[in-house]
Amino acid sequence: MAGARAATAASAADLELVERLLAGDEGAFASLVGRHHPAMVGVAAAYVGGDRAVAEEVAQDAWLGMLRQLGRFEGRSSLRTWLFRILVNTAKTRGRRERRSVPFSALAGPEEPAVAPERFVPAGERWAGHWATPPRDWAALPEERLESRETTAVVRRAIDRLPDGQRAVITLRDVEGCPAAEVCALLGITEATSGYSCTGPAPGSAARWSATSRRARNVSGHEPTCHEVVELVTHYLDGALDPGDRARFDEHLRDCEGCAAYLRQLRATIRVAGRLAPGAIPDATMGKLLAAFRSWPRPGASPPG
């Protein structure tokens, strides 16, 4: 699917922002740095062995690279995609230079199930694979509690504990809000590595779920188990299941309160992650980047003196 990886073109707001930057609008640049720099450091860390000091240097170099290339921005992708593409290329170069670079798939950490297996009825019992300990339903929780400072702090700590590769994916997908296909294209990974669908119906786990679903109905008359369903929730949210599988997924959700509660939990967590405020940027870093912006020879600007 060639179009699945095509980046979203720049919006009118992107083009207006580029014009403001080219005109020397320091406030616009400071706002852009404030919005993306913490995430850039997190993504860069995945390419430089998790060294946050080196990742900080990589992110700063990426901003300088953006300024050097800004006059050639053509709007074929969003400004965010273009910026993170510069960052990833800069991080890869730095990682190779310092011999820290490893394949991105190796950074994701050991593959783990979405939910601990012991929360499901064990094999050999009547309801094997279905919930033994269902998730708590958050539907009754007030919205203000889900958006509280305590909840966002828990989500941020959970993200910070992830392996570098997983944290980069979560940062781009759920904090920065990049589409799954854009994340895969930026990081040069597959959906199996990212945990998200990148190119539509998944050839791996989603296809196995479809086969399991058909086999279960043909042999026992039952739909796939809750354990199988929760492993495919991200594909469901990304619209990556084919229509027949999606219909079976929806039917399972209607009949299974445990899986419906799990889906509501996941959606709430993603929503909270998307509202995380950017981390603090050291004053020295912001000062250095603003100084570079002031001295940047903008395309078309008259030389001083």
C-alpha positions, 0 to 999 in steps of 0.5 A: 500500500504505497499510500499508507506511508505517505506523510500528511501534507503541510497544513495552512497553519504549518505554512503560516508558521514557516513564513513567521520563522522566515520573517524572524519571529522569535516568539514563534520559534520559542513556541515551536521549541517548547512544543517539540523539544522534550519529545525530540530528546526522548526519540533521539535517546533511542538512537544513542544508547539512552544517553540523555546528555547526547540525546540533548545535543542531538535534539539541539543539532536537529533544530540547527539543521531545521533552520539551515533547511527551512528555506527549502521546506516545500510542504510535502509533509507536515512541519512536525514530520519534517522536523522529526525526520531531520531529528532521526537522521541526525540521531542515526548519524551521531549514533553511528559516529559514536558506535552507539547505534543499534537496529531500532527493533533491538531497542523495543525491549522484550516482547510482552503480552498486552495483559499479564497471562495470569489475569486470564483463565488458564488452559484446560479449564472451561473458560480458558483465555477469558478474564479471570480478573477483569479490568476495573471499569473507568466509565464511572470515574469523573473526567476531572479525576482522569485528567488530574495531576496525579493521573498524568504523573502516573502516565508520565512515569509509566512512559519514562520506564519503557525501553528507549524504543518503546518510549520513542514510539509512544512519544510520537504516537500518543504524546505528539499525536502522529498517525501510526503510519507516520511513526513507522515511516519516521522510525523505519520500523514495522507494525510488529516493532511499533505495536501499531498498525502501519499499513492497514490490515496487519499481516501478522497478528491480525491475520492470525486473529482472523484465522483463529476467529474462523477456526474457533467458530468452525470447530467450537462455535465460540468466538476468540478468547478475551486474551486474543482480543486484547492483543489486537486492541491497537489494531482495532483502534487504528482501523487495521482489522478487515470489516469481517474481523472488526464486526466480530471484534465489535460483537465480542465487545458487546457481549464481554464487559471485561474487554469493553472496560479494557478498551475504555481504559486504553482510550482514556490512557491514550487521551491522557498521554496526548494531553501531557504537558511538554517537559521543562526545557533547561534555560541554557538550552532555550537560550542557546537555541534562541541565540542561534535563531537570532544569528541565523542568516534567514533566506532572503534577509538583507545582510547586516550593516 
